[in-house]
Amino acid sequence: MRTTCEKWAGQIARAHGWGGKHRTCGAGSACDKQVLLERAAHHAEQGCLCQAAKAMNGYFRLVKCPQSATRVADLAIGVFLLGLWQERLQRKQLLWPRKIGFLCACLEKLSVHAFTQVLEQLYQHSKRYQSFVLLFALLERAVERFAGQPGKLFQLWAKDSSARYYVHDYQRGYESSLRALQYRDYADEAAYSQVLVRHGNLCLQLKKYKEALFSYLQGYHLRANADESFALACKVNSGRAYFKLCDYENARKQWEEVLAKAAANDELRIHLLTDLTFLELTRGDFAKGMNLYCETERMLSRLPQQKKEAYASEALLHERNGALIRYVTQPEQGMRQLLATACKMTKSPLKDEIFETVYLMVVFLAKYGNILGEEDLRKLENLKEYIV
């Protein structure tokens, strides 16, 4: 392994210094570069660092050609990936200060448009490898380096907010989105609206429901006439904020407007069907709730396998709704299913949904008395931290 690590370190050094001789090559297409990146990624994921380094060596030869139109951006992406793999496989961060310095130098040479595209790619690579330490370190350094460039600062804070939300660091994500929103005059309407929605999502997680609603409505009014799908998504989210504020009529109104406009096979419907089903079941319209539940069941069952993971949260909420329906005829089984669903939510992005679920169980226990065993009651007791 020592030889492999030395070769790996040597490749990193060449990536930073760009000295020495290398073979003359053609400009290479974006497809060629992508193939080499994927090959390197495959070897890195298998732990074959020497083979990964060879693939990256070919990638860098293509990137460094004078004919390469995206040379600086591609260099940044390659060096960032080297850092990700090294951290993931070798748990080494010794070379990070050099990498981060080099990456900042690359980012400095890019236009705001190219800068935005590269940041998005770095974010997607971090998601792929489920490793955000390098990305967060880079963003922290870049914020300092680009202090006088508001256009780039907006993108940096916006991306930090997205990444923090993804890793469930909601408080820091909220702080980053607040900073991004300060640069309204330096962001295009679409990007600014996306940050507003992300800020609303963070506010929901932090139980800042009025602030969430305000952000969603702002985003909606900015893009309602320009992007219908985005406007409908804002209505879905604003409905959730209304629901959290116990304004059930406005929540229902928002969701029903979306259902009326969305095509029968539009997967956007799944995002709100679970919420609207829960609203109707808990507000007493069992027949309507049952119809919505059946539609959700049909749509989830028709999802292709590759999309099922993206709808895992909706599937979990659908499971909760099923427990409510079962509770009507089988109270004990329904309660146990509700409890099992609430426990699953503690390990998902749905922690904000636990309150309503536990509250219902408490109401049911008050109505029927103790219909749970001691072990289940202990599990319910352990959920108290999510309802304060």
C-alpha positions as CSV (number, residue, x, y, z in Angstrom):
1,M,0.0,0.0,0.0
2,R,3.0,2.3,0.6
3,T,3.8,2.4,-3.1
4,T,0.2,3.0,-4.0
5,C,-0.1,5.9,-1.6
6,E,3.2,7.4,-2.9
7,K,1.8,7.3,-6.4
8,W,-1.4,8.8,-5.2
9,A,0.4,11.6,-3.4
10,G,2.6,12.2,-6.5
11,Q,-0.5,12.5,-8.7
12,I,-1.9,15.1,-6.3
13,A,1.4,17.0,-6.3
14,R,1.3,17.1,-10.1
15,A,-2.2,18.2,-10.0
16,H,-1.1,21.2,-7.9
17,G,2.1,22.0,-9.6
18,W,1.3,21.2,-13.2
19,G,5.0,20.9,-13.8
20,G,7.0,18.4,-15.8
21,K,6.5,16.9,-19.2
22,H,3.4,15.2,-20.4
23,R,2.3,13.7,-23.6
24,T,0.8,15.9,-26.3
25,C,-2.9,15.2,-26.6
26,G,-6.0,16.5,-28.4
27,A,-8.5,18.8,-26.6
28,G,-10.7,15.8,-25.7
29,S,-14.5,16.0,-25.5
30,A,-16.5,16.4,-22.4
31,C,-17.6,12.8,-22.9
32,D,-13.9,11.6,-22.8
33,K,-13.3,13.5,-19.6
34,Q,-16.5,12.1,-18.0
35,V,-15.6,8.5,-18.9
36,L,-12.2,8.9,-17.2
37,L,-13.8,10.4,-14.1
38,E,-16.3,7.6,-13.9
39,R,-13.5,5.0,-14.4
40,A,-11.4,6.7,-11.6
41,A,-14.5,6.8,-9.4
42,H,-15.1,3.1,-9.9
43,H,-11.5,2.2,-9.0
44,A,-11.6,4.5,-6.0
45,E,-14.8,3.0,-4.7
46,Q,-13.2,-0.4,-5.0
47,G,-10.1,0.8,-3.0
48,C,-7.8,0.5,-6.1
49,L,-6.1,3.8,-5.6
50,C,-3.3,3.1,-8.1
51,Q,-5.8,2.4,-10.9
52,A,-7.9,5.4,-9.9
53,A,-4.7,7.6,-10.1
54,K,-4.0,6.3,-13.6
55,A,-7.4,7.2,-14.8
56,M,-7.1,10.6,-13.2
57,N,-3.7,11.1,-14.8
58,G,-5.5,10.6,-18.2
59,Y,-8.2,13.0,-17.1
60,F,-5.6,15.7,-16.2
61,R,-3.8,15.3,-19.5
62,L,-7.0,16.1,-21.3
63,V,-7.8,19.0,-19.0
64,K,-4.4,20.6,-19.3
65,C,-4.4,20.8,-23.1
66,P,-4.4,24.4,-24.3
67,Q,-7.5,23.6,-26.4
68,S,-9.6,22.7,-23.4
69,A,-12.2,25.4,-23.1
70,T,-13.1,24.5,-19.5
71,R,-9.6,23.9,-18.2
72,V,-9.8,25.8,-14.9
73,A,-13.2,24.3,-14.0
74,D,-12.2,20.8,-14.9
75,L,-9.0,21.1,-12.9
76,A,-11.0,22.2,-9.8
77,I,-13.4,19.2,-10.2
78,G,-10.5,16.8,-10.6
79,V,-8.6,18.0,-7.5
80,F,-11.7,18.1,-5.4
81,L,-12.5,14.5,-6.3
82,L,-9.0,13.4,-5.4
83,G,-9.5,15.0,-2.0
84,L,-12.9,13.3,-1.5
85,W,-11.5,9.9,-2.3
86,Q,-8.4,10.3,-0.2
87,E,-10.5,11.4,2.8
88,R,-13.0,8.6,2.3
89,L,-10.5,5.8,1.8
90,Q,-7.4,6.9,3.7
91,R,-8.9,9.3,6.3
92,K,-6.2,11.8,5.5
93,Q,-6.6,15.5,5.5
94,L,-3.0,16.6,5.6
95,L,-3.0,17.9,2.0
96,W,-6.3,19.7,2.3
97,P,-4.9,23.2,3.0
98,R,-3.0,23.0,-0.4
99,K,-6.0,21.6,-2.1
100,I,-8.3,24.2,-0.8
101,G,-5.9,27.0,-1.7
102,F,-5.7,25.6,-5.2
103,L,-9.4,25.2,-5.5
104,C,-10.0,28.8,-4.4
105,A,-7.5,30.0,-6.9
106,C,-9.4,28.1,-9.6
107,L,-12.7,29.5,-8.5
108,E,-11.3,33.0,-8.5
109,K,-10.7,32.8,-12.3
110,L,-14.2,31.8,-13.1
111,S,-17.1,33.9,-14.1
112,V,-20.1,33.9,-11.7
113,H,-21.9,31.6,-14.1
114,A,-19.1,29.1,-14.4
115,F,-18.4,29.4,-10.6
116,T,-22.1,28.5,-10.0
117,Q,-21.8,25.4,-12.2
118,V,-18.6,24.2,-10.6
119,L,-20.0,24.6,-7.1
120,E,-23.0,22.5,-8.0
121,Q,-20.8,19.7,-9.4
122,L,-18.7,19.7,-6.2
123,Y,-21.9,19.5,-4.2
124,Q,-23.2,16.6,-6.3
125,H,-19.9,14.7,-5.9
126,S,-20.1,15.2,-2.1
127,K,-23.6,13.8,-2.1
128,R,-22.5,10.8,-4.2
129,Y,-19.7,9.9,-1.8
130,Q,-21.7,11.0,1.3
131,S,-18.7,13.1,2.4
132,F,-19.1,16.8,3.0
133,V,-16.1,17.7,5.2
134,L,-14.0,18.9,2.3
135,L,-16.9,20.8,0.7
136,F,-17.6,22.6,4.0
137,A,-13.9,23.4,4.5
138,L,-13.7,24.8,1.0
139,L,-16.9,26.9,1.4
140,E,-15.6,28.4,4.6
141,R,-12.3,29.4,3.1
142,A,-14.0,30.7,-0.1
143,V,-16.3,33.0,1.8
144,E,-13.3,34.7,3.3
145,R,-11.5,34.9,0.0
146,F,-14.4,36.3,-2.0
147,A,-15.5,38.9,0.6
148,G,-15.7,41.7,-1.9
149,Q,-17.5,39.7,-4.6
150,P,-21.2,39.6,-3.7
151,G,-22.3,37.5,-6.7
152,K,-20.0,34.7,-5.7
153,L,-20.8,35.1,-2.0
154,F,-24.5,34.6,-2.8
155,Q,-23.7,31.3,-4.5
156,L,-21.3,30.2,-1.7
157,W,-23.9,30.8,1.1
158,A,-26.7,29.3,-1.0
159,K,-24.7,26.1,-1.6
160,D,-23.7,25.9,2.1
161,S,-27.3,26.1,3.0
162,S,-28.3,23.3,0.6
163,A,-25.5,21.1,1.9
164,R,-26.3,21.8,5.5
165,Y,-29.9,20.9,4.9
166,Y,-28.9,17.7,3.2
167,V,-26.8,16.6,6.2
168,H,-29.6,17.7,8.6
169,D,-27.6,20.5,10.1
170,Y,-30.6,22.7,10.1
171,Q,-29.5,25.5,12.3
172,R,-26.3,26.2,10.4
173,G,-28.2,25.8,7.1
174,Y,-30.7,28.4,8.3
175,E,-27.9,30.8,9.1
176,S,-26.3,30.3,5.7
177,S,-29.6,30.9,3.9
178,L,-30.2,34.1,5.8
179,R,-26.7,35.3,4.6
180,A,-27.5,34.3,1.0
181,L,-30.8,36.2,1.1
182,Q,-28.8,39.4,1.9
183,Y,-27.5,39.4,-1.7
184,R,-30.8,39.7,-3.4
185,D,-29.4,42.4,-5.8
186,Y,-26.7,40.0,-7.0
187,A,-28.7,36.9,-7.7
188,D,-31.0,36.1,-10.6
189,E,-34.7,35.6,-9.8
190,A,-34.7,31.8,-10.2
191,A,-31.7,31.2,-8.0
192,Y,-33.0,33.7,-5.3
193,S,-36.4,31.9,-5.4
194,Q,-34.7,28.6,-4.8
195,V,-32.9,29.9,-1.8
196,L,-36.3,31.2,-0.4
197,V,-37.8,27.8,-0.7
198,R,-34.8,26.1,0.9
199,H,-34.9,28.7,3.7
200,G,-38.6,27.8,4.2
201,N,-37.7,24.1,4.4
202,L,-35.1,24.9,7.0
203,C,-37.6,27.0,9.0
204,L,-40.1,24.1,9.0
205,Q,-37.5,21.9,10.5
206,L,-36.7,24.5,13.2
207,K,-40.4,25.1,13.9
208,K,-40.3,28.7,12.6
209,Y,-43.6,28.2,10.8
210,K,-44.5,31.8,10.2
211,E,-41.1,32.5,8.7
212,A,-41.3,29.4,6.5
213,L,-44.7,30.5,5.2
214,F,-43.3,34.0,4.4
215,S,-40.4,32.5,2.5
216,Y,-42.6,30.2,0.5
217,L,-45.0,33.0,-0.4
218,Q,-42.2,35.2,-1.5
219,G,-40.8,32.5,-3.7
220,Y,-44.2,31.9,-5.2
221,H,-44.8,35.6,-6.0
222,L,-41.4,35.9,-7.7
223,R,-41.8,33.0,-10.0
224,A,-45.6,32.3,-10.3
225,N,-45.8,33.6,-13.9
226,A,-42.4,32.3,-15.1
227,D,-42.2,28.7,-13.8
228,E,-45.5,26.9,-13.2
229,S,-43.9,23.8,-11.7
230,F,-41.9,25.9,-9.2
231,A,-45.1,27.8,-8.3
232,L,-47.0,24.6,-7.7
233,A,-44.1,23.3,-5.5
234,C,-44.3,26.6,-3.5
235,K,-48.0,25.9,-2.9
236,V,-47.3,22.4,-1.7
237,N,-44.8,23.8,0.8
238,S,-46.9,26.8,1.9
239,G,-49.7,24.3,2.6
240,R,-47.4,22.5,5.0
241,A,-46.6,25.8,6.7
242,Y,-50.3,26.6,7.0
243,F,-50.9,23.1,8.4
244,K,-48.2,23.5,11.0
245,L,-49.9,26.8,12.0
246,C,-53.2,25.0,12.4
247,D,-54.7,27.0,9.6
248,Y,-56.3,23.9,8.0
249,E,-58.6,25.6,5.6
250,N,-55.7,27.5,3.9
251,A,-53.6,24.3,3.9
252,R,-56.4,22.4,2.2
253,K,-56.9,25.3,-0.3
254,Q,-53.3,25.3,-1.3
255,W,-53.1,21.5,-1.8
256,E,-56.4,21.2,-3.6
257,E,-55.3,23.9,-6.1
258,V,-52.2,21.9,-6.9
259,L,-54.1,18.7,-7.3
260,A,-56.5,20.5,-9.7
261,K,-53.6,21.7,-11.9
262,A,-51.3,18.7,-11.7
263,A,-51.8,15.9,-14.3
264,A,-53.0,12.5,-12.9
265,N,-49.6,10.9,-13.5
266,D,-47.6,13.9,-12.2
267,E,-45.3,12.7,-9.4
268,L,-45.6,16.1,-7.8
269,R,-49.0,14.8,-6.5
270,I,-47.3,12.3,-4.3
271,H,-45.6,15.1,-2.3
272,L,-49.0,16.5,-1.2
273,L,-51.3,13.5,-1.3
274,T,-49.7,12.2,1.9
275,D,-50.2,15.5,3.6
276,L,-53.7,16.1,2.4
277,T,-54.7,12.5,3.4
278,F,-53.4,13.1,6.9
279,L,-55.3,16.4,7.1
280,E,-58.6,14.8,6.1
281,L,-58.2,11.8,8.3
282,T,-57.4,13.9,11.4
283,R,-60.1,16.5,10.6
284,G,-62.8,13.9,10.4
285,D,-63.5,13.3,6.7
286,F,-62.6,9.6,6.7
287,A,-64.2,8.9,3.2
288,K,-62.2,11.6,1.5
289,G,-59.0,10.6,3.4
290,M,-59.5,7.0,2.3
291,N,-59.8,8.0,-1.4
292,L,-56.7,10.1,-1.2
293,Y,-54.9,7.3,0.5
294,C,-55.8,4.9,-2.3
295,E,-54.6,7.3,-4.9
296,T,-51.3,7.6,-3.0
297,E,-51.0,3.9,-2.9
298,R,-51.5,3.6,-6.7
299,M,-48.9,6.3,-7.4
300,L,-46.2,4.9,-5.1
301,S,-46.7,1.4,-6.4
302,R,-46.2,2.6,-10.0
303,L,-42.9,4.4,-9.3
304,P,-39.9,2.8,-11.1
305,Q,-37.4,1.2,-8.8
306,Q,-34.7,3.9,-9.4
307,K,-37.2,6.6,-8.0
308,K,-38.4,4.8,-4.9
309,E,-35.5,6.0,-2.7
310,A,-36.3,9.7,-3.7
311,Y,-39.9,9.1,-2.3
312,A,-38.9,7.3,0.9
313,S,-40.2,10.1,3.0
314,E,-43.6,10.1,1.3
315,A,-43.7,6.3,1.6
316,L,-43.2,6.7,5.4
317,L,-45.9,9.3,5.7
318,H,-48.2,7.0,3.6
319,E,-47.4,4.3,6.2
320,R,-48.5,6.6,9.0
321,N,-51.8,7.3,7.1
322,G,-52.3,3.6,6.8
323,A,-51.9,3.2,10.5
324,L,-54.6,5.8,11.1
325,I,-57.0,4.0,8.8
326,R,-56.3,0.7,10.5
327,Y,-56.8,2.3,13.9
328,V,-60.5,2.9,13.1
329,T,-61.3,-0.8,13.1
330,Q,-58.2,-2.2,14.9
331,P,-57.1,0.3,17.6
332,E,-54.3,-1.8,19.1
333,Q,-52.7,-2.7,15.7
334,G,-53.2,0.9,14.5
335,M,-51.4,2.3,17.6
336,R,-48.5,-0.1,17.2
337,Q,-48.1,0.8,13.6
338,L,-48.2,4.5,14.4
339,L,-45.5,4.0,17.1
340,A,-43.4,2.0,14.6
341,T,-43.7,4.8,12.0
342,A,-42.8,7.5,14.6
343,C,-39.7,5.5,15.5
344,K,-38.7,5.3,11.9
345,M,-39.1,9.1,11.6
346,T,-36.4,9.7,14.2
347,K,-33.9,8.3,11.6
348,S,-35.3,10.2,8.7
349,P,-35.6,13.9,7.6
350,L,-39.2,13.8,8.9
351,K,-38.4,14.6,12.6
352,D,-40.8,17.6,12.3
353,E,-43.6,15.1,11.6
354,I,-43.2,13.3,14.9
355,F,-45.1,15.8,16.9
356,E,-48.4,15.3,15.2
357,T,-47.9,11.5,15.2
358,V,-47.1,11.3,18.9
359,Y,-49.9,13.8,19.8
360,L,-52.4,11.5,18.0
361,M,-51.2,8.5,20.0
362,V,-51.6,10.5,23.3
363,V,-55.1,11.4,22.3
364,F,-56.0,7.8,21.4
365,L,-54.6,6.6,24.7
366,A,-56.7,9.1,26.6
367,K,-59.7,7.8,24.7
368,Y,-59.2,4.1,25.0
369,G,-57.0,3.8,28.0
370,N,-53.7,1.8,28.0
371,I,-53.9,-0.4,24.9
372,L,-50.1,-0.7,24.6
373,G,-47.7,-3.0,26.3
374,E,-44.9,-1.8,28.6
375,E,-42.2,-2.1,26.0
376,D,-44.3,0.0,23.5
377,L,-45.0,2.6,26.3
378,R,-41.3,2.9,26.9
379,K,-40.7,3.6,23.2
380,L,-43.4,6.2,23.3
381,E,-41.8,7.8,26.3
382,N,-38.5,8.0,24.4
383,L,-40.2,10.1,21.7
384,K,-40.9,12.9,24.2
385,E,-37.7,14.8,23.1
386,Y,-39.3,15.4,19.6
387,I,-42.5,17.0,20.9
388,V,-41.1,19.8,23.1
